[in-house]
Amino acid sequence: MSAKQGRGLAVVCLISAMAIWGSSFIALKLAFAELPPLWVIFGRMLLGSLVFLLAWRWRGRFDYRRGDWKYLVGLAACEPCLYFIFEALALQNTSASQAGMITALLPLLVAVGAFVFLRERTTGTTLAGFALAVVGAVWLSLAGSADEHAINPLLGNFYEFLAMICATGYTLLLKHLSSRYSAFMLTAMQAFIGALFFLPVAASQAPFPQAISLQGIAVLCYLGIVVTVGGYGLYNFGVSRLPAGQASGFINLIPVFTLIMAIIVLGESLNLMQACAAGLVFVGVGLSQYRNTPALPAGVLD
């Protein structure tokens, strides 16, 4: 496969992953309405683990090097462990559409993380865009009012922001590890560790569900197989083929997919002030991506 073809495939994989992740906010909202949130997260991790076990023969590259354990542990701690705890808390308090909007901050957070940890140069334009997008995200949260979809939007959006901090650490660590481990191995490790982590955590928070509807089963299967296996697998493959900062830019598509799906499936909507705030987030993100000169390549974490 040529470099151009590999890049094209990576772009297709990343766009597909963003569509899947955008739909995950809707699926989680539906699942949380019926089941305890942490049991939902455990169920999706368990289903994902089973799929990876069945497909283990296609696991691909595994080149462990001394000291990799700390990066692998950090990767799993960021996602799925802390990330899904914060996302579960977020979606119990805010709407799927607002949570999706907060994900637009991720590319900017990755750019700042790359500046701090990978020693990439960050321009004043990027920093200005970051500040503008943060203002938009705060405005979006403050402009929200409690309703059936968002009982406490300010708190929920803050939890989603913390989830994005975790996603930033995950993306930087993933880029560092992707040269030695296949997308399959890294995604499988996330699912296995996530299942082990969330089982005792879920059990400590709520009793095991005694009954679940067909819709609940379908949503869990979608989250565990399509979102966990498909979404993360596609994203990890894309990140392994593109620079971390460039790959993270595709995250900007999640709010678009989420908003459209939330309006169609859940009947959610944004008020005028929230729509303006969401627009400010997108302007800030767009400004942060503008460059007069090519970005410097990423360094290493070591």
JOMOVEN-V541209 format. One record per backbone hydrogen bond with DSSP energy under -1.0 kcal/mol. CO is the residue of the C=O (numbers start at 0). NH is the residue of the N-H. E is the energy in kcal/mol with one decimal. If there is no record, write none. Layout:
co = {CO CO}
nh = {NH NH}
e = {E E}
This chain:
co = {1 2 3 4 5 6 7 8 9 10 11 12 13 14 15 16 17 18 19 22 23 24 25 26 27 28 30 30 35 36 37 38 39 40 41 42 43 44 45 46 47 48 49 50 52 54 55 60 64 67 68 69 70 71 72 73 74 75 76 77 79 80 81 82 83 84 85 86 89 89 92 94 95 96 97 100 101 102 104 105 106 107 108 109 110 111 112 113 113 122 123 124 125 126 127 128 129 130 131 132 133 134 135 136 137 138 149 151 152 153 154 155 156 157 158 159 160 161 162 163 164 165 166 167 168 169 170 171 172 173 176 176 179 181 182 183 184 185 186 187 188 189 190 191 192 193 194 196 197 198 199 201 212 213 214 215 216 217 218 219 220 221 222 224 225 226 228 229 230 231 232 233 234 235 237 237 242 243 246 247 248 249 250 252 253 254 255 256 257 258 259 260 261 270 271 272 273 274 275 276 277 278 279 280 281 282 283 284 286}
nh = {5 6 7 8 9 10 11 12 13 14 15 16 17 18 19 20 21 22 23 26 27 28 29 30 31 32 33 34 39 40 41 42 43 44 45 46 47 48 49 50 51 52 53 54 55 57 58 181 67 71 72 73 74 75 76 77 78 80 81 82 83 84 85 86 87 88 89 90 92 93 151 98 99 100 101 103 104 105 108 109 110 111 112 113 114 115 116 117 119 126 127 128 129 130 131 132 133 134 135 136 137 138 139 140 141 142 146 155 156 157 158 159 160 161 162 163 164 165 166 167 168 169 170 171 172 173 174 175 176 177 179 180 62 185 186 187 188 189 190 191 192 193 194 195 196 197 198 200 201 202 203 205 216 217 218 219 220 221 222 223 224 226 227 229 230 231 232 233 234 235 236 237 238 239 240 241 246 247 249 250 251 252 253 256 257 258 259 260 261 262 263 264 267 274 275 276 277 278 279 280 281 282 283 284 285 286 287 288 289}
e = {-2.7 -2.2 -2.3 -2.6 -2.1 -2.2 -2.2 -2.5 -2.3 -2.5 -2.3 -2.3 -2.2 -2.0 -2.2 -2.8 -2.5 -1.7 -1.1 -2.3 -2.7 -1.9 -2.1 -2.5 -3.1 -1.1 -1.5 -2.8 -1.6 -2.0 -2.3 -2.5 -2.2 -2.1 -2.8 -2.4 -2.1 -2.3 -2.1 -1.9 -2.1 -2.3 -2.0 -1.5 -1.2 -2.0 -1.6 -2.5 -2.5 -2.6 -2.8 -1.9 -2.4 -2.2 -2.4 -2.2 -2.6 -1.9 -2.7 -1.7 -2.1 -1.3 -2.4 -2.4 -2.2 -2.0 -2.4 -2.6 -1.5 -2.6 -2.9 -2.4 -2.2 -1.6 -1.7 -1.8 -1.9 -1.7 -2.2 -2.7 -2.0 -2.1 -2.7 -2.9 -1.7 -2.1 -3.2 -1.0 -2.2 -1.9 -2.4 -2.5 -2.5 -2.4 -2.3 -2.5 -2.3 -2.2 -2.2 -2.4 -2.5 -2.6 -2.6 -1.8 -2.6 -2.4 -1.9 -2.6 -2.7 -1.5 -2.2 -2.0 -1.8 -2.1 -2.0 -1.7 -1.6 -1.8 -2.1 -1.9 -1.8 -2.2 -2.4 -2.1 -2.3 -2.7 -2.2 -1.5 -1.9 -2.0 -1.9 -1.5 -1.8 -2.2 -2.3 -2.9 -2.4 -1.7 -2.0 -2.7 -2.6 -2.5 -2.4 -2.1 -2.5 -2.7 -1.4 -1.1 -2.9 -2.2 -1.7 -2.2 -2.3 -2.5 -2.7 -2.4 -2.5 -2.2 -2.7 -3.0 -2.7 -2.2 -2.4 -1.7 -1.7 -1.2 -1.5 -2.6 -2.3 -2.9 -2.0 -2.3 -2.7 -1.6 -1.0 -1.2 -2.8 -2.5 -1.5 -1.8 -1.5 -2.2 -1.8 -2.3 -3.2 -2.7 -2.1 -2.4 -3.0 -2.1 -2.1 -3.3 -1.9 -2.5 -2.1 -2.3 -2.7 -2.0 -2.0 -1.9 -2.0 -2.3 -2.5 -2.5 -2.8 -2.6 -2.1 -1.2 -1.0}
